[in-house]
């Protein structure tokens, strides 16, 4: 005979087991406030921004400067961009075309609107790291304009201390929704025709480009990046770029990241100066000697943009 102290057990369909007469311990209720959740999210996002969760490694002090230049080209046939449905303020907006210009291929199969930037943590208050030529850039205004219901910069980029002037060169009303997902502040101002609205992102950079849109004309699309340092470039119509006066020196290795709207951070195989390589989340590292001019000719397969 079973002892009266034993619990009675009822089995239903071989799945559910109910204990009778035995008190069941309950889990302690855990309360997490919004600030704790936000702090945890920021830690995780910083890991994404740095390309991994490893601790930050102190960089060797630079002894001078170098130049990074090059060109991004497409290997293969460019994909067809989608069409836009333009059904408001058509007398103004259709002048901008009906093609959503996601992938723009220029002369020599150059890929336009590729963003390349130094993602290493660089102290922007140390003159050993920021070339004197950038001191005027630090306080310079950059512009972000819209004309014929098109953002004239498909990929905008700025340095954290800069002020960006949002312009409206159209005769119709726009709003410019800068929907930052991390770091830099978000704004969504209404911009009347001919108006100028200043935007200051604050001290924090973003983990990557974030979307820019206009809810009045929902087909309008662009991206914006706020960088911690001034060492960035966006490729022109022919796919070329140049970043001048990049910190350089013996033992110094910088991390770069590469992004395009369609594939985002490039993670597929690319050809760099004729050698096939694969970037991890668009990241590669590069040593620069003082006085170097590093040329990066990058060929990307058309399949990356499908």
C-alpha positions in Angstrom: 0.0 0.0 0.0 1.3 3.4 -0.9 2.0 5.8 1.9 -0.6 8.4 2.6 2.2 10.9 2.4 2.6 10.3 -1.3 0.9 12.5 -3.8 -1.8 11.1 -6.0 -1.0 11.2 -9.7 -3.4 11.5 -12.5 -2.3 10.9 -16.1 -4.5 12.2 -18.9 -3.8 10.9 -22.4 -0.2 10.2 -21.6 0.5 13.9 -21.8 -0.6 15.9 -18.8 0.5 15.0 -15.3 -1.4 16.6 -12.4 0.0 16.4 -8.9 -2.6 16.3 -6.2 -2.2 17.4 -2.6 1.4 18.6 -3.1 2.0 22.4 -3.1 3.6 23.5 -6.3 6.3 26.3 -6.0 5.6 29.3 -8.2 8.2 31.3 -10.0 9.0 34.7 -8.5 7.5 37.5 -10.5 10.3 39.6 -12.1 9.6 43.2 -12.9 11.8 44.9 -15.5 11.3 48.6 -16.1 11.6 50.3 -19.5 15.0 51.9 -18.7 16.5 48.4 -18.1 15.1 47.1 -21.3 16.4 50.1 -23.2 19.9 49.7 -21.7 20.1 46.0 -22.6 18.9 46.8 -26.1 21.6 49.4 -26.5 24.3 47.0 -25.4 23.2 44.5 -28.0 23.0 47.1 -30.7 26.5 48.3 -29.9 27.7 44.7 -30.5 26.0 44.8 -33.9 27.5 48.1 -34.7 31.1 47.0 -33.9 30.7 43.8 -36.0 30.7 41.5 -32.9 30.6 41.2 -29.2 34.3 41.2 -28.5 35.8 43.8 -26.2 37.1 47.0 -27.8 40.8 46.7 -28.6 42.9 49.9 -28.1 44.4 51.1 -31.4 48.0 52.0 -31.9 48.6 55.7 -32.0 48.8 57.1 -35.6 52.0 58.7 -36.8 50.5 60.4 -39.9 48.0 60.1 -42.6 47.1 58.1 -45.7 44.5 58.2 -48.5 42.0 55.5 -49.3 40.5 55.6 -52.8 38.9 53.2 -55.3 35.9 52.2 -57.2 33.0 49.8 -56.9 31.8 48.1 -60.1 29.2 45.6 -61.0 30.0 42.2 -62.6 27.1 41.2 -64.6 23.7 42.7 -65.6 22.1 45.2 -63.3 18.7 44.3 -61.9 15.6 46.2 -63.0 14.5 48.8 -60.5 10.9 48.7 -59.4 8.4 51.2 -60.7 6.8 53.9 -58.5 3.2 54.7 -58.1 3.0 58.5 -58.2 -0.6 59.6 -57.4 -0.2 62.9 -55.6 1.0 66.3 -56.7 1.7 64.6 -60.1 2.4 67.9 -61.9 5.5 68.2 -59.6 6.4 64.7 -58.6 6.3 62.9 -62.0 9.1 65.2 -63.1 11.4 63.1 -60.9 10.7 59.9 -62.8 8.7 56.8 -62.0 11.6 54.5 -61.3 12.7 53.7 -57.7 16.4 54.2 -58.1 17.6 51.5 -55.7 20.5 50.3 -57.8 22.2 52.9 -60.0 24.9 51.8 -62.4 27.0 54.5 -64.1 29.9 54.7 -66.5 32.2 51.6 -66.6 29.6 49.7 -64.6 30.3 51.8 -61.5 27.9 51.3 -58.6 26.6 54.5 -57.2 25.6 55.1 -53.6 27.9 52.6 -51.9 28.8 53.9 -48.4 32.3 53.1 -47.0 33.4 54.4 -43.6 35.9 53.8 -40.8 34.1 51.9 -38.1 37.0 51.7 -35.6 36.4 53.7 -32.4 38.4 56.9 -33.0 38.7 59.7 -30.4 37.4 62.8 -32.2 38.9 65.1 -29.6 42.5 64.0 -30.1 44.4 65.9 -32.9 46.5 62.8 -33.5 43.4 61.1 -34.9 41.6 64.0 -36.6 43.6 65.7 -39.4 43.6 69.6 -39.2 41.7 69.7 -42.6 38.7 68.3 -40.9 38.4 71.0 -38.2 36.5 73.2 -40.6 34.4 70.2 -41.6 33.4 69.7 -38.0 31.4 72.9 -37.9 30.3 73.0 -41.6 26.7 72.6 -42.5 25.7 69.8 -44.8 22.5 69.8 -46.9 19.8 67.2 -47.6 17.5 68.4 -50.3 14.4 67.2 -52.1 13.3 68.1 -55.6 10.6 66.8 -57.9 9.6 64.6 -54.9 13.0 62.9 -54.9 15.6 63.0 -52.2 18.6 64.2 -54.1 21.0 62.2 -51.9 19.8 58.6 -51.9 22.4 58.0 -49.2 23.2 60.9 -46.9 26.0 60.8 -44.4 27.2 63.3 -41.8 29.6 63.5 -38.8 28.1 63.7 -35.3 29.1 67.4 -34.6 27.8 68.7 -37.9 24.4 70.3 -38.6 22.4 69.2 -41.5 20.0 71.6 -43.3 17.0 69.9 -44.6 15.8 71.7 -47.7 12.6 71.6 -49.8 13.3 72.8 -53.3 9.8 71.8 -54.4 6.7 73.9 -54.7 4.7 71.4 -52.6 4.8 70.5 -48.9 7.0 67.7 -47.7 7.8 66.1 -44.4 11.2 64.6 -43.9 11.1 61.6 -41.5 14.5 60.7 -40.2 13.7 57.5 -38.4 17.0 56.8 -36.5 17.0 53.4 -34.9 19.9 53.9 -32.6 22.0 56.7 -31.3 21.3 59.8 -33.3 17.9 61.5 -32.6 14.9 61.1 -34.8 12.9 64.0 -36.3 10.0 64.3 -38.6 9.6 68.0 -39.5 7.1 69.4 -41.9 9.1 71.3 -44.6 7.1 74.0 -46.5 8.2 74.9 -50.0 11.5 76.7 -50.0 12.0 76.1 -46.2 15.2 75.2 -44.3 15.0 73.0 -41.2 18.2 72.3 -39.2 19.0 68.8 -37.8 21.6 68.1 -35.2 21.9 64.4 -34.5 23.5 64.7 -31.1 26.7 63.1 -29.8 25.8 59.5 -30.7 26.4 57.9 -34.1 24.1 55.3 -35.6 24.8 51.6 -36.0 24.1 51.8 -39.7 22.1 53.9 -42.2 18.5 54.4 -41.2 15.5 55.2 -43.4 14.3 58.6 -44.5 10.8 59.0 -45.9 8.0 61.4 -46.6 4.5 60.3 -45.6 2.9 62.9 -47.8 4.6 61.3 -50.8 5.2 57.7 -49.6 7.2 56.6 -52.6 10.1 58.9 -51.6 12.9 57.0 -50.1 16.5 57.5 -48.9 18.9 56.5 -46.1 21.0 58.5 -43.6 24.1 57.6 -41.7 25.6 59.5 -38.8 29.3 58.7 -38.2 31.5 59.1 -35.2 34.4 60.3 -37.3 34.8 62.2 -40.6 36.4 59.2 -42.5 33.6 58.2 -44.8 32.5 58.5 -48.5 29.6 57.6 -50.8 30.5 56.5 -54.3 29.6 58.8 -57.2 28.0 58.1 -60.5 31.0 56.2 -61.7 31.3 54.2 -58.5 34.5 56.0 -57.3 35.3 57.3 -53.9 38.1 59.0 -52.0 38.7 59.4 -48.2 41.6 61.7 -47.5 43.9 62.1 -44.5 43.0 58.8 -42.8 45.0 58.0 -39.7 48.0 55.8 -40.5 51.1 54.4 -38.9 53.0 51.3 -38.0 51.0 48.8 -36.1 47.7 50.6 -36.7 44.9 48.6 -38.3 41.6 50.2 -39.0 38.2 48.6 -39.5 36.1 49.7 -42.4 32.5 48.9 -43.2 30.7 48.9 -46.6 27.0 49.3 -47.1 24.5 49.6 -50.0 20.8 50.0 -49.7 19.9 46.7 -51.5 22.1 44.1 -49.9 22.8 46.4 -46.8 26.1 45.4 -45.2 28.0 43.5 -47.9 28.4 39.9 -46.7 28.8 38.2 -50.0 32.0 37.4 -51.9 33.6 40.4 -53.6 36.7 40.8 -55.7 39.2 43.3 -54.3 42.0 44.3 -56.6 41.5 41.0 -58.4 41.4 38.8 -55.3 38.2 37.1 -54.2 37.4 37.6 -50.6 34.3 37.6 -48.3 33.4 40.3 -45.9 31.6 39.6 -42.7 28.7 42.1 -42.2 30.5 44.4 -44.6 33.6 44.6 -42.5 37.2 44.4 -43.4 40.4 45.6 -41.7 43.3 47.4 -43.3 46.7 48.6 -42.2 47.8 51.9 -43.6 51.4 53.3 -43.7 52.0 57.0 -43.5 51.8 58.6 -46.9 50.2 55.6 -48.5 47.5 55.8 -51.2 45.5 52.6 -50.8 43.5 51.8 -53.9 40.5 49.4 -53.5 38.9 48.3 -56.8 36.0 46.3 -55.7 33.9 44.2 -58.1 30.5 42.9 -56.9 28.5 40.2 -58.6 25.1 41.4 -59.9 23.4 38.6 -57.9 24.1 40.5 -54.7 21.5 43.1 -55.8 18.7 40.6 -56.7 
